[in-house]
Amino acid sequence: MKSRSIKQKVLLTLLPLAIVPVILLGAAGIFYLTDVTRKNIADDNLAQAKSIALYMGDSLNSSRAFLESLASRPYLVYELAEGKYAVANTTIEYTRDRGDFDVVYVTDPGGTIDVRWGIVGDHAFVRVTDNGRGIPAG
């Protein structure tokens, strides 16, 4: 057998002692940064969700006030009581044309409009039902 020099023996002993800590510290750093990144993403998503929720609450309140102001216009109320729907149709067209609403549902006083939404599997849904008689077109 060939004898190794002291230099080679020292190198073979010290090399693993130098490499192993680097590998361990690198792995620990990767795990730490992965966890920090995951937490930062979760915090950012939570902050965005809170902002959207605040905005939606204000937006829904503003929309409700606008729609209630349209529905309580004296001429509209009078025309509907008389069974005339031209003003109602014009009001609905105006509401849709503003761009805030894609769809407008109208029901009788005391009627209900039920809006439900959710997620089934990979798909979202919105379901709207009402118990009103509707307004004849045009």
Summary of the structure (lengths in Angstrom):
residues: 138
radius of gyration: 33.8
end to end distance: 105.2
largest distance: 114.6
contacts: 262
relative contact order: 0.06
helix: 62%
strand: 12%
